[in-house]
């Protein structure tokens, strides 16, 4: 059985830092970021606690490929992606099912 996955982008309170990640359990992974589960991680060091973008894929392999594509792109491309999905940059964590 294939397992789906999410690509997501987190940011800090000033929207200066963007972190792109991939996971099979988005709610749990964002909870870990918010609660500094890994204190030496990028998101903990740069206080990226705000979920501003996510996209679901039916296979984790597709999600990983999209994460690589996004990470390989420019900051401008990431900003465009976020602005199209979440124009006012709401924290989407509480909207997750």
ABEGO torsion letter per residue (X at the ends): XBBBBBBBBBBBAAGABBBBBBBABAAAAAAAAAAGABAABAAAAAGBABBABBBBBABAAAAAAAAAAAAABBAAAAAAAAAAABAAGBBAAAABX
